[in-house]
Amino acid sequence: MAVERIALQRSYARITSDEIAVKPLRSALVGPLVQAALTAAVAWAIGRYINALPLWALMVLFVFVLISGPTAILGVVNNVMGSAFVMERRKGTCRFQQGFFGLGLGTRELVPFDRIARIEVGGDFEAELASGDLQDVVRWEVRLIKDNGRVLPFASVLAARPLADEALARANALARAAAEMGGAAVVEGRLPEWALTGPDAVEETPEAYAGEGGEHDDHTTG
């Protein structure tokens, strides 16, 4: 079975013929693994120095282990097996899942395919800073629009402005795949016309070139 992967903001989309899943990057495992190692070290310290540490210190360490241990385990499981968004052809549904409970236990939104009005890509390419300059980083967002008008973003791509077109291509590819699977319309994002031609672009025509040449000849012969 062919598998396509599209890099997104702090995640990636895994696309097959039967499923689209937006999953955390493997690099996100670093935090939970460090937290798990720290929790293990504190648990060892409690067992090793239980007779030497004061009661208040033991209570603080114990509370830390009680809180940090489960969240570290959930973080590891979520980053290994969890998904923020899952679209399944066989079930005919899209699931928007939350945080640690990315295994389906924490589904916060379930959208059947027949409730999808369209999939669209939007962004802030033309958004300006307070100074009036265009921002250096562009964000493209892939959104599911329900038949009641509700907007549900499920993926985004960040890129420096010179790479905005490449990031847009990735967002559009994901939008097309989701629209095809859900049998919905797709509205792809597009760069504005001035970004394609450049604000300082000058169209060179034979007439303009001749005019410039004629002026130059007059000047040199005069």
N, C-alpha and C positions, 0 to 999 in steps of 0.2 A: 504494500500500500504506500503510495507516494505521500511524503510529508513535506510541507512547505513551512518555513519559519520566517517570520517578519519581525525585525527588531522594533521595539516600541520604547516608550519612556519607562525605565525601570522595570520592564517586563518584555515579553515577546508573545507573538501569536503563533500557535501551532495549528496548522490547517491541514486537514485530511478530507477525503471525499465525504465522510460522515460526521465530522465534528470540527468545530472551531473553538479553541480554548485560549484565553489570555492568561498566561502564567507568569509568576515572578521569575526574575533572572536568578541564575544560580549564585551570582555574587551576593544576593540578598541573604544567603545562608550564613554569611560571616557573622552578622550580629547575633542571631540566635545561638550559633555554636559557641561564640565567646561567652554569652550569657550562661549557657549550659555548663561550660568549663568553670566559670566563676562560681556558679551554684554548687558544683561538685567540690570545689576547693573549700568553700565555706562549710559545707556539710562535713567534710573531713576534719576541718578545724574544730567544729563542735565536738565530734567524737574524740578527737585527740586531746583537747584541752578542757574537757567538760568539768574536770575537778579543779582546774586552775583559774578559769575565767570567772569574774563576778556574775551574779545572777542576771543583772540588767544587760550585760554584754551578750550572754547566752540567749536571752529573750530577743534581742535585736537581731542576732544572727539567725535564730530560728524563724522569726517572722520573714526575714529576707529569703530564706530557703523556701518557705511555704508559698511566697508570692512569685519568686523568680523561677523556681523549678517548673511548675506547670506552664507558665507563659513561654519559657524557653523551649519546652517540648512541643507546644502548639505551634510556635514559630518555625521550628524545624520541619514539622509535618506539613504545615501550610506551604512552605517554600519548596518542599520536595514533591508533594502530591496535590497541592491545592491549586485553584484557579479563581480568578476574579470574575471571569465571564465564560460561560460555556453555551455553545449553540449546537444542538444535536438534531441531525436530519431525521433519525429514526423516531425520536420522541416528538419532534415538531415543536420544540420549545427553546427559548433562550433563558438562561438563569444568570442573574446578577448576584454574585455571592460576596460575602463580606469577610475581611480580615482573616483571623486565625481559623475561622470555620469555613475554609475554602473547599471542604470535601462534600458540600451539599447540606451540611447541618445548619449552615447560617445563611441560607438563601433569603435574600431580602426582596427580590423581585422576580416573578416568573411571567414571561411573555410568550404566549403561543404565536406561532408563525402567522396565523390569520389576523392577529392584532397589530402586525407590523405595517405601518403605512409606507415607510421608506427608510433607507439607510443613507446618511449624508455625511459629508466631510466639511468641516468649517475650521476657520483659523483666525489668528490675529495678525496676519501679515501686514495689514495696513494700519494697525493700531499705533498711535503715537504716544510718546512719553510726555511728561509735563512740559518739557522744553520745546516740544514740537517736532523733535527728531523721531524717526522710526526706531523701534526697539531692535536690539542686536540679536535677540533670540526669538525665534518664531515657533509657535505651538499650533499643531494641527490636531483636531479632535474628531474621532469617528463616533457618530451618534446614531442611536436607534430611535426613530420617531414612531410613537404608537398612534393608533387610529383616533385617539382622543386628544392628540396634540402634545402629549407628554414627551419630553426630551430625556433620553437616557444615554449619556456618554458611556462607552465601554472600552475605549482605547485612546491613546494620545501619543504623538511623536514630537519631540523637541529637536531643534536644530539651529545652528547659527544661520543668520540671514543668507550668506552666500550658498548654503546647502539646503535652503528651504524647498527647492524644487525636488531634490532627491527624497527629502522627508515626506513631501506631499505625495510622491509616487508610492511610497510605502503605505501611507494612510489610505490612498485610493485603492490599492491592491487589496487591502483588508476589507474595505467597504464593498468592493465588487464581489469578493468571496462570500461575505455575509449576506448580501442581497441575493446572490444566486442560490444559496442554500435555503434562505427563507422565502424565496419566490416573491421578493419585494422589489420596488423600484430603487434605483440608486442615484444619488446626486453627488457627483464627484466634486472635490474642491479644485479650484483653478486659480492660477496666479493672475493678477490684474494685467491688462494689456501693457501698461507702462513698465511693468517689471520684465516683460518679455522683450520689449524693444529697447528699454533703457531710457531714462528721462532726458539724457543728453544726445540721444541718437539723432543723426542728421541723414536724411535720405539723399544719396548722391545720384543725380540724374544726369544724362548726357548734356542737357541744356545748362545745368548749373556748372558742370565741369567746363563747358565751352565758354560760359560767361566769365568764369574765373581766369581761364586761359587768355581770353580776349583782352581782359583788363591788364593782365600781366604783359601781354605783347605790346599794348599801347604804351605802357609805362616804360618798357625797355627801348622802344623805338623812338619815343618822344625825346 
